């Protein structure tokens, strides 16, 4: 694949992108570098199990890490008008791939594992 870019790029956080739109969006997802406990893409994508706290909060009807991460993922991905590229750093590529294919977000041909 060859990508030729022209023009100015805008870099914003996923949280800061709410309400904005761009023709082309690239989202970088990396739980390890984020070093936060408020969001967990590894849990959302099925790489890590939900914690006891997540399960207890879910039972009590409280907000969970999964709820927060799912909303943030929606915000980040829905900024794209024409094209969206996800770069996902993960400890288990196959589980992430399965998540996207099983949820019919993409076809297998659209996924490139490096």
RATAUR-V823294 format. One record per residue. RES is the residue in one small letter. D_CENTER is the distance of its C-alpha to the mean C-alpha in Angstrom with 2 decimals. Layout:
RES&D_CENTER, RES&D_CENTER
This chain:
x&22.02, x&23.29, x&21.55, x&24.07, x&22.98, x&25.40, x&25.41, x&23.61, x&19.95, x&18.52, x&16.13, x&14.67, x&12.32, x&9.41, x&12.03, x&14.73, x&13.52, x&14.33, x&17.16, x&17.03, x&16.90, x&17.01, x&18.22, x&15.83, x&12.36, x&10.66, x&7.30, x&7.66, x&5.63, x&8.70, x&9.74, x&13.28, x&13.84, x&12.48, x&15.20, x&14.39, x&14.99, x&13.73, x&10.06, x&9.08, x&5.99, x&9.07, x&10.67, x&8.26, x&8.30, x&12.00, x&12.61, x&14.21, x&16.53, x&16.55, x&19.02, x&22.40, x&21.49, x&18.52, x&21.00, x&23.78, x&21.86, x&20.80, x&24.49, x&25.66, x&23.43, x&21.79, x&18.26, x&16.08, x&13.19, x&11.43, x&12.57, x&11.41, x&7.83, x&7.91, x&9.67, x&7.64, x&4.60, x&7.88, x&9.46, x&7.40, x&7.55, x&11.02, x&12.54, x&13.36, x&16.90, x&17.77, x&15.07, x&11.37, x&10.43, x&7.26, x&8.59, x&7.34, x&10.06, x&10.96, x&14.34, x&14.37, x&13.42, x&15.30, x&13.52, x&10.08, x&12.24, x&14.05, x&11.20, x&10.38, x&14.16, x&15.36, x&13.42, x&14.79, x&11.75, x&13.36, x&16.61, x&17.29, x&18.82, x&15.67, x&14.09, x&15.55, x&15.66, x&17.22
